[in-house]
Amino acid sequence: MPSLRNPKWTRDETILALDVYFKTHIPQFSPTNPYVIELSEVLNTLPIHPPESRTVTFRNPAGIYMKLCNFLRCDSSYTNEGFTGLPNGSHLEFEVWEEYSTNQNYLSKVAAA
């Protein structure tokens, strides 16, 4: 029976999303942001997950937007009392944040590779 959920995000996908997080200013997070749309297109062309494991919403701009909001939980510099990020996320987001958030130049190089 096919899964009704998209596959979990991989480390590589999460690194690409974090790079977009830092390229996109927080108030500009939206599914219509050009960086968000571009990442959606890139992730949909990568052969990381087989097509049969994907739903119609696989890594769409709305899902990319949600992933960016997940990083707000990790970002101590973000201080909007009305919104602190989405409550559910993965441990992988924290791991990638810890590894790359203090060296965004290196993150961009890794993401470009």
Protein Blocks (a to p, Z undefined) as FASTA:
>chain_A
ZZfbdcdddfklmmmmmmmmmmpcfklgcfklmklmmmmmmmmmpckbgfklpcfkloif
klmmmmmmmmmmmmmkbccfkbgbjfbdcfklmmmmmmmmmmmmlmmmmmmZZ
